[in-house]
Amino acid sequence: MKNKSFCALGAVYGGDDPDYFELALLSVIKQTLRVPICLVIDGPIPKRLEEVLAKHIDEIDHLIRRPQNVGLGPSLRHALEQLKNNFEYAIRFDSDDINYGNRFEIMINAIEAEEFDLVGSHIEECDGPGLDNVISMRKVPIEPSEIISKMALRNPFNHPSVAFRIEAVLAAGNYEDVPFFEDWHLWAKMVAGNSHVGNIDEPLVKFRYSPKMLSRRRGLKYIKYEFNFYRKLWILRSFGTFRILPIMFLRLLTRFLPGDAFRRIYLVARRVFDA
């Protein structure tokens, strides 16, 4: 790994499924290229999660416990402040997704070759306890120019797939309290600050897909959060002021649609953007 230091960074909270969490953790532990594992406990967790944690505690190098549940973005923000003096790069992993066994090795090689500040990959959306059934693939743009051009339209990175240079994240302002959009907002700030970004043209994570995800993306509360995100994106002045407004209004309008209509539009958009 030359002179760069890497860690794997994840978070778990009381609502996570213990069995899914253990599968996710094992997929990090059993990587072809092992790096120190840093785990944030976001508030109190139930006994079953504590048992999974105790079972694998010897494999976890840094454990950060937060007394109250504050959400993923604030938890990761706190963790990066704690880890900035120990590691140069963090490889994100989620508490219920399964990482390909060689994911870390591929990402570290890409970072060593390209000096990325932020890099991600495609993900496979799967169901079943062991994520054996692949439903679809969420592809992301590969080249920096394509990432910039699509920033206002869609999130150009899959959060469970990314690795980033901690100093670059902190320089961009770290994760902020932007509900549902913390990661997308952070990527936009990094790109606006001229961070070197890219994606790897292959899937490296099996993402646990649930139809309930779409139902959470509708309604007045979500509209409020999405409007807040686009307001912050507009303030950055880096992604086309007059391009952002029509995209925002079009996306907001779809949140008023009935569930079936919203789902059909979402699936059509996915086929277009992931082609």
Secondary structure, DSSP 8 states (H G I E B T S, - for coil): -TT--EEEEEEEETTS-HHHHHHHHHHHHT-SS---EEEEEES---HHHHHHHHHTGGG-SEEEEESS---HHHHHHHHHHHHTTT-SEEEE--SS-EE-TTHHHHHHHHHHHH--SEEEEEEEEEESTT--EEEEEE----SHHHHHHHTTTS-SS-GGG-EEEHHHHHHTT-S-S-TT-HHHHHHHHHHHTT--EEEEEEEEEEEE--THHHHTT-SHHHHHHHHHHHHHHHHHT-S-HHHHHHHHHHHHHHTTS-HHHHHHHHHHHHHHHT-
